[in-house]
């Protein structure tokens, strides 16, 4: 198994971008957004700490929420859009092969195509 050093999201993003050979100028805006979001996530804990200290000094509620539950999923969507993460594993495995005879399988397929039986008469 590969070993990875601990690094910030910004550092990891820059390494991934340097290794990516498929990105072009067309990806510049998504790369800029991913960089901005990586930086925001990297500094979030510091921002929260400052807000908590300010709130303690004034006796009020912090000006920012203690946790951010949208930035990281959004960041991962940018990585996916830039094809910087491997595709997710398949969610469902195919079921067992049918044991029906070829004629039974053909009949089942034909029945799937029937939606209305015409009236006779």
Buried (B, 14 or more C-beta within 10 A) or exposed (E): EEEEEEEEBBEBBBEBBEEEEEBEEEBEEBBEBBBEBBBBBBEBEEBBEEBBEEBEEEEEEBEBEEEBEEBBEBBBBBBEEBEBEEEEEEEEEEEEEEEEEEEEEEEEEEEEEEEEEEEEE
